[in-house]
Amino acid sequence: MAATEAKALDDNLAHGLHGLASRFYARTSKIIDIPWLIATGEDLRYPQVEGQRPPGSSRLPSGSGTPWGIVPQSKVETMGH
């Protein structure tokens, strides 16, 4: 992710310094949004954790005790039904 952000900075610097911050942050927000949600929302899969759940989180499997949100195939097959 850091390399992708560095590339975004390099690309934006090529267009000059005027408006650099807004261009750079607009582009990097698209790069980091999903990894950030995964990193900050993983614990919310567990019902005993307090906090507001993001939209759509009710469709995700609840904590199964497996690391990094690995979901057994049997759960994956039933998620869409």
Secondary structure, DSSP 8 states (H G I E B T S, - for coil): -HHHHHHHHHHHHTT-STTHHHHHHHHHHHHHHHHHHHHHHGGGGSTTS-S---TTGGGS----S-GGG---HHHHHHHT-
